[in-house]
Amino acid sequence: QEHIDKVFEVQHRWPAAFKYEASMLQQSILLADSLVHHPHSYELERLPASINTSYDEYFPSLTVDGEQLFFTRLEPNEASLDFWDEDLYSSRQNSESWDDAVALPSTINSNKNEGANSISTDGSELFYAAMYGQQGNMNIYRAEYGNQQWNAPRPLSTAVNSGQWDSQPCLSADGAMLFFTSTRPGGLGNSDIYVARRDSNNVFSVVERLPFPINTPGNDQRPHFHPDGKTLYFSTNGLPGMGGSDLYKTQLMENGSWTKPVNLGFPINSPKDERGIFISGDGKLAFISTNRKGGMGGMDIYQFDLPQSLAPGITSYLKGT
């Protein structure tokens, strides 16, 4: 703090980018000090060996009833151990824990990378990112579940899939909005968060970049829009925080504006990169991926009871036949 304060005592015509970064650092020092002295109380619970392995597991998403978990695993390709492949897996909750995770079928998984998924509330639609090369180096695809199987995926419209990197989709509970991350031209930083709206033809056609300070001159990623229909969690290194990328929460107001993002605090955030959080439909459990000590190797998926101050709105759902 002493050194960064001295920077501002020197009256130079700093470039705007330098001023922004120096101001961010100054604010982060004060915020991090406050967060460390007022930590949240929670205990991380690593998901069992039926899900976590010695490889990397990350980007968890659940159906709204919490009974089915989808996630990404990075593991060696069977054809060549020098090549690592991202694939999608799913697991169902049983009376005691989680069933052994199984890879999604070959209609979804291939020798290309698939990951960063979002499952619809009823489990009938799966949105995910893949490097199939149709439009850019990463595109978003949609697959439907029918006749007890996942059907062949289709790429989303060119309004969503640009010639750049488009990934990390998150479908709203009503299926009308799809949040995602993109490096397309016209953003505020290296990557920004966008929302696409589904029209009457079932096509995501209208795309809007979320405003500052959700999007910043930094990397803004991994949106998670909770089923309460108003609370958005995301990751960025462009706002004051603990260091690296931190997790934040903002809410959509009735007039269409967003509240000022709130840092999720310490020790949920750390000097490392925190790049994604998923909140259960009832708002009680949080799921994150981390490579901290005590794991099974690489990135593992953990859950913890979400502090009430960080929880979304109360939700309920109806399930029937």
N, C-alpha and C positions, 0 to 999 in steps of 0.2 A: 504494500500500500504506500509505503514511504517513497519508493522509487517511481511508481506510476503517478503519484501526486506531483512529483518534481517535473515529470514530462509536461504536465499542463501549466506549470509555472513558466515554461519557456514559450514565449509568444512568437511562434513561427507560423507560417502559412502552411499548415500540414495538409496533405491531400485528404479528401473527404473519407476515403477508405481507411486511412491511418487513424483519423479522428474517431471513426466508428469503432475500430478494433480497440483502440486505447480506452475509449469510454466503456466498452463492454468489459474489458479487463478490470477497470476501476470498480464498476458496479458488481462484477462477479466476486471480487475480493470481499466486499462488504456483505453480499448475500451469502456466500459460502460460510463466512464466519458466523453469521446469524443462524444458518441452517444446522451447522455442526453443533452449536450450543443448544439447539431445540430439536433433537432428533425424533423421528417417529419410532414408535415401538411396534415391531413385528418380527416374526420368525419365518425365514425362508424354509419351505418344505420341498425338497427335490422330488420330482415325480419318479415313479419306480423304474426298475430296469426293463420293464415291458415297453417303456417309451424311450428313456435315455440310454445311450450306449457310449462307447469310447470315442465315437465320432461326434460331429456337431449336430445338435438338434435346436431348432429355433423357429420363430414366427408361428407361435401357436394361435389357433382360432377354434372356437367351440360353437356348436349349435346353441340356440337360446335356452334349451332345456338342460344344457350342460352334460348331455349324455354321450356326445361324440366329439372327439378332439382330432383336429387336423394340424399337421406341422410339416416343416421341411427338414430333411436330413441330408447332410453332405457326407458322402462315403466314396471309397474307391470304385471306379468302374470295373465291372467283372472282366471286360475285355482287355483292359490295360490298367495296371495298378499305378501308373504314372499320371493317370487322368482321373480327376475327381468329379463326381456327378451329383447334382442336386435333384432329389426326388421328393414327391409328396407321399406322406403316410397318414394313416388314420387309426384311431383306437376307440373302442367303446368302453364306457364305464360299467363295471359290474358292481355287485353288492359290497365288495370289499375294496377294490382298487380299479386299475385299468387293465383291459385285455392286452395281449401282445399286439403291438402295432404292426399293421400290414401295409405294404406298398400299394398305392392305387394302381389300377390295371394299366396295361400297355396303351389303352386309348388315351391315357393321361400322361403317364411317365414314359420317357424315351431315353435315348442316349444323349439328348440335349438337357439343359438345365430347366427344371420346373421348381417353382417355390413361391413364397410370399403370398399365401392363399387367404381367401375369405369365403366362408360358407354362409349361405342364406339361413335365415332363422329356422326354416322348416327342413333344411338339409337337402333341398332339391336343386340348388344352383351352387356351383363352385367357380369362383373367380380366382385366377392365379396368373403369375408372370412366367413367361417361357422365352427361351432364345431360339425360336423356330426360324427367325430371319425373314418373316413376311414383310415387315414395315421398317423397323429399326433394329438396334441390337438387343432390345428387350421389349416385348409386347405383352398385353393383357388379354387373356382368353377366358371364355365362359363355357362350362360344361354342364349338361343337365343330367339328373339322375332319373332313370325310368326303366321299368321292367327289370328291377333289381340289379341295375348296372349303371356305370357312368358311360354316357355316350360320347362320341368324338367331339372335342372342343372346337369352338369357332372363335376367331379373333374378334375383338370389339371393333366398333366403327373407327374410321380414320380421324374422327374428332377426338377420340381417346388415344388411339395408337398413332404416335407421330413418327418421324424418322429418327427420333432420339431414344433415350432410355425411359420407358414407361413401366412402372412396377408398383408393388405394394398396394393392391386394391383392397378396399374395405366397403362392403355393401351395407347400406342403412337397413334397419329392421323392416321397413315397409317396402324395400326393394326399389325405391324411387331414385335414390342417389348412390353414386359410387365415388368414394374418395380414393385418390391415388397420388403417387409421386412421379414427377417427370422432370427431365433436364431440358425440355423443349425451349426454344428461343422465346424471349419475352418475360422470363421469370425475374425474380429479385435476386436470386443467388444461383449456386451451382445446381441445386435441386429444390423444387417447390412442391407444395401440396395443392392439388386441384380437386374440384368436384364436378362430376358429370351427372346430368339428369336424364332419366329415361322418359321417352316420349310415348305417344299412344301406339306407336308401331313396335314397342318393346326394344327400341334402339336408344343407346346413350348418345345423344346428339349434341346437347348443349353443355359446353365445358367452361368452367369459370375458375380462375386462380383465386385462392383464398387471400384475404388482405394481410397487410402488415399489421401487427407483429407476429401473426401466425407464420407467415412467410417472411424471411429475412435475407440479408446478403449472404448468409451462411448456407448450410445444408439442412433443409427441413424435410423430414421423412416420416415414414411409418405411421400414417393416420389410423386411429381406431375410433370409429363413431359408435357410441354405445346405443343399445336398443331403447334407451330413454328418449331418443330422438333429438337430443340437444347437447350432449356432452361429448367433446372431441378430445382425445388424448393423442399426443404426437411427440416426436423427438426432433431436437434441433441443437446446433452448436452456435446459433446466431443470436441467442438471448443470454442474459446473465445467468450463471449457473455454477455448478461444482467443478466444471472442467470437462473437456470433451463434449460429447452430445448428452444432453439431459432430457428428461421426460417432463412434459407440461400438460396442463389441463385448461381448456377453454369451453365456453358454452354459447350456443346459438340462441340469440334473443328473438322475441316474436317479430321484431321489426327487420330481421335478417342480418343484424350486426352480430359481432362476436365479442365476448368479454375479454379483458386483458388476460393473456396466458399466465397461469400460476405454476411455479416450479413445484414438482411433487415432493421435494425435500430430501433430506438425508435420513437414513442411508439407502433409500430407494435410488437416489442419484448419488454418484461418486465421482472421483477424478477420472474414472474410466469412461468409455462410451456406453451409454444406455440407449439402445436403438429400437425399442419396441415394448409395448405393454398391452395386454388384452384383459379386459374386465368381464367377468361372468355376467350373464343376463340379469341376475338378481342384484348385481352391484356389490357383492360381498367378497368375492375372491379376485385376486389379481394374478396374472401369469406373466412371467418375464423369462428371458433367456440370458444367461450369463456364464462366464468361464471362471468364476471365482473358485477359491479353494473348497475342497469337499465334494467336488463333482465327480462324475464318472469318466471325464475326459472331454476336452474341447468345450463347446457350448452345451449346456444342459437347460432343460425347462424346469422352472420352479413355480410354486404357487405360494401365496401368503394372504392373510386376512387384510383387506384394504382398510386403512384408517378412515373413519367416518368423515373426516374433513376433506378427504380426496375422493369420496364416493360420488357416483352419478346419481340421478334421480331414481326414485323407486319405480320398479317395473313389475309387471306380471304378464303371464301369457296363458293362452288356452290351447290345450292339445287334445285332439280327439280323433275318432274314426267315424 
